[in-house]
Amino acid sequence: MPAKTNRKKTGRTKRAVHRLKRPFETDGLYLFKLILVILLGSFWVKFGEPVVWSHITVYAVPVGVMVGLVLIRTLEHFQTDRKIWYAILIMIGIISALSPAGIVV
């Protein structure tokens, strides 16, 4: 009977370790994502006259923020990256809500 050796298979462990590493993101891709999040956060649909719905007055709808939240959730794989992008998107949404920017309907 041949003797069994307790050697580990190096091919599988290298691939498993490689999957756990974070993929490399270029500076250009990061800048593109940042500009996209800023543009989405600043996109609001504002009404010329306030809309009253069930005793709630609505002056504007943050369409870009809603779309941005969905895009970040689907495109970012790591939770820490998602948290950073969510924070940036919400801050830009709040700042742009207070500024006179947006599409007036």
C-alpha beads as a LAMMPS data file, in Angstrom:
LAMMPS data file: protein, C-alpha beads

105 atoms
104 bonds

1 atom types
1 bond types

-500.0 500.0 xlo xhi
-500.0 500.0 ylo yhi
-500.0 500.0 zlo zhi

Masses

1 110.0

Atoms # bond

1 1 1 0.000 0.000 0.000
2 1 1 1.479 3.364 -0.959
3 1 1 2.078 5.788 1.853
4 1 1 -0.162 8.831 1.904
5 1 1 1.485 12.194 2.059
6 1 1 -0.069 15.100 3.880
7 1 1 0.702 17.639 1.178
8 1 1 -1.727 20.452 0.587
9 1 1 -2.832 21.199 -2.908
10 1 1 -1.406 24.606 -3.664
11 1 1 -3.602 25.308 -6.684
12 1 1 -6.836 25.432 -4.722
13 1 1 -5.522 27.451 -1.815
14 1 1 -4.025 30.114 -4.064
15 1 1 -7.321 30.524 -5.888
16 1 1 -9.253 30.655 -2.625
17 1 1 -6.930 33.318 -1.227
18 1 1 -7.141 35.253 -4.498
19 1 1 -10.954 35.394 -4.259
20 1 1 -10.788 36.900 -0.778
21 1 1 -8.610 39.819 -1.885
22 1 1 -10.209 43.059 -2.937
23 1 1 -10.125 43.716 -6.664
24 1 1 -7.972 46.599 -7.818
25 1 1 -9.902 49.769 -8.622
26 1 1 -8.212 52.394 -10.746
27 1 1 -8.242 56.074 -9.856
28 1 1 -10.203 56.848 -13.012
29 1 1 -12.962 54.425 -12.065
30 1 1 -13.144 55.878 -8.549
31 1 1 -13.360 59.413 -9.964
32 1 1 -16.085 58.315 -12.391
33 1 1 -18.104 56.796 -9.537
34 1 1 -17.649 59.933 -7.436
35 1 1 -18.851 62.225 -10.233
36 1 1 -21.799 59.917 -10.934
37 1 1 -22.832 59.906 -7.256
38 1 1 -22.544 63.710 -7.070
39 1 1 -24.683 64.145 -10.196
40 1 1 -27.290 61.658 -8.987
41 1 1 -27.452 63.232 -5.534
42 1 1 -28.048 66.675 -6.972
43 1 1 -30.899 65.600 -9.274
44 1 1 -34.206 66.648 -7.787
45 1 1 -37.588 67.190 -9.408
46 1 1 -39.030 70.342 -7.857
47 1 1 -42.604 71.487 -8.305
48 1 1 -43.589 75.049 -9.230
49 1 1 -46.536 74.799 -6.853
50 1 1 -46.384 72.501 -3.811
51 1 1 -48.304 69.247 -4.085
52 1 1 -50.489 68.387 -1.089
53 1 1 -51.078 64.691 -0.566
54 1 1 -52.851 63.457 2.555
55 1 1 -51.949 66.554 4.629
56 1 1 -48.312 66.308 3.507
57 1 1 -46.903 69.111 1.403
58 1 1 -44.298 67.979 -1.132
59 1 1 -42.061 70.596 -2.704
60 1 1 -39.576 68.260 -4.396
61 1 1 -38.819 64.582 -5.025
62 1 1 -35.228 63.278 -4.778
63 1 1 -35.301 61.141 -7.925
64 1 1 -31.511 61.026 -8.250
65 1 1 -31.022 59.930 -4.653
66 1 1 -33.473 57.060 -5.089
67 1 1 -31.828 55.902 -8.316
68 1 1 -28.397 56.292 -6.724
69 1 1 -29.344 54.122 -3.744
70 1 1 -30.453 51.331 -6.065
71 1 1 -27.346 51.608 -8.249
72 1 1 -24.969 51.565 -5.296
73 1 1 -26.727 48.529 -3.849
74 1 1 -26.461 46.583 -7.089
75 1 1 -22.996 47.631 -8.272
76 1 1 -20.856 47.726 -5.127
77 1 1 -19.863 44.318 -3.802
78 1 1 -18.203 45.248 -0.505
79 1 1 -20.224 46.608 2.403
80 1 1 -17.620 49.165 3.458
81 1 1 -17.586 50.658 -0.037
82 1 1 -21.375 50.823 -0.056
83 1 1 -21.401 52.672 3.267
84 1 1 -19.005 55.306 1.946
85 1 1 -20.999 55.835 -1.254
86 1 1 -24.275 55.988 0.707
87 1 1 -22.824 58.682 2.976
88 1 1 -21.609 60.748 0.026
89 1 1 -24.935 60.380 -1.793
90 1 1 -27.011 61.399 1.231
91 1 1 -24.796 64.409 1.997
92 1 1 -24.959 65.645 -1.604
93 1 1 -28.736 65.079 -1.577
94 1 1 -29.153 67.192 1.563
95 1 1 -26.904 69.965 0.263
96 1 1 -28.660 70.076 -3.097
97 1 1 -32.096 70.108 -1.417
98 1 1 -31.164 73.368 0.281
99 1 1 -29.704 74.931 -2.851
100 1 1 -31.741 76.361 -5.724
101 1 1 -30.821 73.541 -8.111
102 1 1 -33.023 70.979 -9.821
103 1 1 -35.629 70.589 -12.493
104 1 1 -38.800 72.595 -11.864
105 1 1 -41.999 70.992 -13.112

Bonds

1 1 1 2
2 1 2 3
3 1 3 4
4 1 4 5
5 1 5 6
6 1 6 7
7 1 7 8
8 1 8 9
9 1 9 10
10 1 10 11
11 1 11 12
12 1 12 13
13 1 13 14
14 1 14 15
15 1 15 16
16 1 16 17
17 1 17 18
18 1 18 19
19 1 19 20
20 1 20 21
21 1 21 22
22 1 22 23
23 1 23 24
24 1 24 25
25 1 25 26
26 1 26 27
27 1 27 28
28 1 28 29
29 1 29 30
30 1 30 31
31 1 31 32
32 1 32 33
33 1 33 34
34 1 34 35
35 1 35 36
36 1 36 37
37 1 37 38
38 1 38 39
39 1 39 40
40 1 40 41
41 1 41 42
42 1 42 43
43 1 43 44
44 1 44 45
45 1 45 46
46 1 46 47
47 1 47 48
48 1 48 49
49 1 49 50
50 1 50 51
51 1 51 52
52 1 52 53
53 1 53 54
54 1 54 55
55 1 55 56
56 1 56 57
57 1 57 58
58 1 58 59
59 1 59 60
60 1 60 61
61 1 61 62
62 1 62 63
63 1 63 64
64 1 64 65
65 1 65 66
66 1 66 67
67 1 67 68
68 1 68 69
69 1 69 70
70 1 70 71
71 1 71 72
72 1 72 73
73 1 73 74
74 1 74 75
75 1 75 76
76 1 76 77
77 1 77 78
78 1 78 79
79 1 79 80
80 1 80 81
81 1 81 82
82 1 82 83
83 1 83 84
84 1 84 85
85 1 85 86
86 1 86 87
87 1 87 88
88 1 88 89
89 1 89 90
90 1 90 91
91 1 91 92
92 1 92 93
93 1 93 94
94 1 94 95
95 1 95 96
96 1 96 97
97 1 97 98
98 1 98 99
99 1 99 100
100 1 100 101
101 1 101 102
102 1 102 103
103 1 103 104
104 1 104 105
